[in-house]
């Protein structure tokens, strides 16, 4: 794990979504998209979010914001 507080609810995992897939948007680079090895995962049940480069992100759907 590379930042943020990951969701630890085992029953939440089917609901995890990807907010930023293999990229980063940072104030340090003016808010522009920058390629990265890391993706940001969000759990819409407990609203925790974290960044990871774990392989499981390839199986997660993208977050639509709904």
N, C-alpha and C positions, 0 to 999 in steps of 0.2 A: 504494500500500500504506500501511496506517496502523498498523503495529505488529506485532511478532512477526517471526519469521524464516520467510519463505515457502518452500515446497517448490520446488526448482528441477529436480527430476527430471521431465523431459518425459514419461516413461512412467508416472509416478505420477498425472498429471492425471485419468485416467478413474476413479480411486479417491477423489478429493477429496469431502468431505462438508461440510455446513453444521452447525455446533454451535449457533450463535445467529444466527438470521435477522433482520436489521434491528432488533436490540435489543442491550442490554448489561445485565449484572448486575455491579454494582460494590459494593465495600465502602464506597465513599464515599456511596452512597445506601441503605445498609442491606441490600444484596444483592437488592433488588427489581428487577424487570424495568423497564427504561427504553427507550422507543423510540429508535432511532438510524438514521442513514443507513448504518451499517456492519454487516457480518455477519462472524462468525468462521468461518473455514474451517480444516479439519483434514485432514491427510494421514495415513491409518492405516498407510501403509507406512513412513514415516520419522518419524512422530509430531510433525512440525512443525505449528504452528498460527499463524495470522495473521488480522488484521482488515482488511477491504477494503470499499469501496463500489463495486467494479467490477461491471459488468453481468453478467459470467459467473456470478455467484452464483445468478441466476434459473434456470439450467440444472442446478444441482447438487442432489442429493438431501439430505434431512436426515439427520443422524447418529443412528443408533439406539443407539449405545454398545456395539455387539457387535463 
